[in-house]
Amino acid sequence: MKKNRFLTIMLSMILVLSATGFSQSKITVKGSDTMVILAQKWAELYMKSNPSTVIQVTGGGSGVGITALINGTTDICNASRPMKQTEIEKLKARYNTLGVQIPCAKDGITIFLNEANKVQELSIKQLSDIYQGKIRNWKELGGNDAEIRLYGRENSSGTYTYFHDEVVNGDYAASVQTLPGTAAVVNAVKKDVNGIGYGGAAYAQGVKHAKVKKDDKSPAILPTPESIGKGEYPITRFLYMYLRNRPTGDTKKYVDWILSAEGQMIVTEVGYFPYK
């Protein structure tokens, strides 16, 4: 009797522990600040339908996420830029793998202007000259006679790297004020009539978008779902998830859900664009 009672108590404890999350699996996601809102929304909705899975999402920047992937401290790295060859080599040296790159959304790097700014459009060349400090006054661009104040991302950011490589093509001016996250850049431009900033399209609230021209002969295009989805907007990029190996188990189920029609609907709701 005592033995049977002991077994009954133990079975009850196991059932209670299971019901309180003892059997839950955990997936860690770290990286791109651009993707944080999207990644948190994905995690929140997935966990509602899959309570046995816990998904922990943190930002810090694409570079921080990639470092965590290499160090083995995150399961999934979110990145708003492709991994660098040096990062891939570090991953290979530690795990004998080149990693797995999964495009999961599209984004247009938006040029933020204060709503009172007269300037409506800018070319890639003008943006390069602005952020290298070669163009310093708005009057050179058809605006007021006022000094241009530059806002940008910190160097651990994938947006910083992508904008540097694809738009600036040179050294950033020393006058660029680097801020921790696109939301902070938007907030700075919103308060500064002479400010300019860049970042993910989903964060552009309370500021206006500049139209962007690929070159002087091209039309100026606003970042819209249509222009970004078709790749017409000149500063369109993919957003990525990186893993050390092909996902399995609960991680594979989560990644597959993100790429499904349901997961991609959330991409649109948040303000980004489906990956295909």
Secondary structure, DSSP 8 states (H G I E B T S, - for coil): -HHHHHHHHHHHHHHHHHHTTTT-EEEEEEE-STTHHHHHHHHHHHHHH-TTEEEEEE-S-HHHHHHHHHHT--SEEEESS---HHHHHHHHHHHS---EEEEEEEEEEEEEE-TT----EEEHHHHHHHHTTS--BGGGGTS-S-B-EEEEE-TT-HHHHHHIIIII-S---TT-EEESSHHHHHHHHHH-TTEEEEEEGGG--SSEE-EEESSTTS--B---HHHHHTT-STTEEEEEEEESS---HHHHHHHHHHHSHHHHHHHHHHT-B---
